[in-house]
Amino acid sequence: MKPLKIFDVLTELSDFRRRNLPFIQSLVDLDLMREIGLHQTRNSPLNLDRLLQLKIASSATVQRRLSRLKRLGYVQQAAAEHDGRILYLSLTSKSNRLYRRLQRKILESR
């Protein structure tokens, strides 16, 4: 039977995360960053209401973890051009640099 490479990849990802993404303290943090980044790259940015609809965690937990990520400078929010009352979430350039490094690491391991 062929050995599973997935565990090697998961180990590399985990090592990278521990070394380079210390602000990720929980699965909620990881999920929030992933969903915000995913929607940002698809040009479909999330606002808080849409983020809460993903049911990552309770509303209070999501808001608390999101506030922390914003305070640390990994997530930002900006008003929509068409309606200033809507605040869209996005990853900061600081976050994008870290995830670009992770992407390079993944591509190198293939």
N, C-alpha and C positions, 0 to 999 in steps of 0.2 A: 504494500500500500504506500502511495506517495505521501511524504510528510506534508503537513499543512504549513504553508508559509505565512498564513494569516497571523499566527502567534508571534512570529518574528517581527512582522510589521506592527502589530499591536504593542509589542515591547518597545520598539523604536519610538513609536508615537507617545507612549507613556513616558519614556525617558526624556524625550524632547519637551513634553508638557511640564514635567517636574522641573526641568532646568530653565525653561524659557517662559513659561506661562504660570508663574506662582500665584497670580491673582485668581486663577481658576481653582476655587476651593470646594466646589460641589458639582454634581451633575447638572443642577439648575444653572449654574454659571456657564458650564460647557454648552448646554442646550441654548441658553440665551445668546451667547456669542455666535454659535453656529446658525441659528435662525435669523438673527439680524444680518450677519454676513451673507448668508444665502440669499435673502430677499434683496439685499443691497446689490449683489452681483447680478441679480435678475432684473434690476431696475424696477423693483416693486417693493419699495421700502415699507417697513412696518411702522405703524403707530402703536400706542399702548393697547388700544382696544383689540386690534388684530393680533397682537402678541399674546394677549390674555386668552383669545379664542383658541390658541394652540394647546392650551391646557398643560403647559410645562410643569406648573405647580399652582398652588393657590394664588389668588390675586395678591394677597399681602406678601407672600414670599417673593413672587416675581417683582413686585414694586420695590421691595427691600433690596433684593439682589441687584436689580437694575440701577437703583440709586447708588449702590456701592460701586458698580462698574463705571458709572458716569463720574463719580467723585474721584476714582482712581485714574480717569482719563482714557479708558478703553472704549467707551460708548459715548456718543453725543446725540443730541437731538436738535433739530432745526425745524422752523415753521415751514409749512407747505407754501409754495408760491401762490397757489390759487385760493388758499384759505389759511390765514395766519393762525387760526385757532387749532389747526391740526399740526401736531408735532411728530415728525418722522424720526425714527431711530436709525443710527448708522454707526459703523465701527470707525474709530479715529485712525489717522495715519499711523499712529503708534501701534495700534492693533493690526492694521494691514501689513506693516513691516514684519511683525512676528509671524503672521499667517503666510506671508510670502516665503519666509525662511522655512517654515514647516512644509510648504508645498515643494520647495527645492529638495528638502530632505527626503520626502516621499518619492519624488521622481528619481533621485539618485539611487534609491534602494531597489528600484525595479530592474 
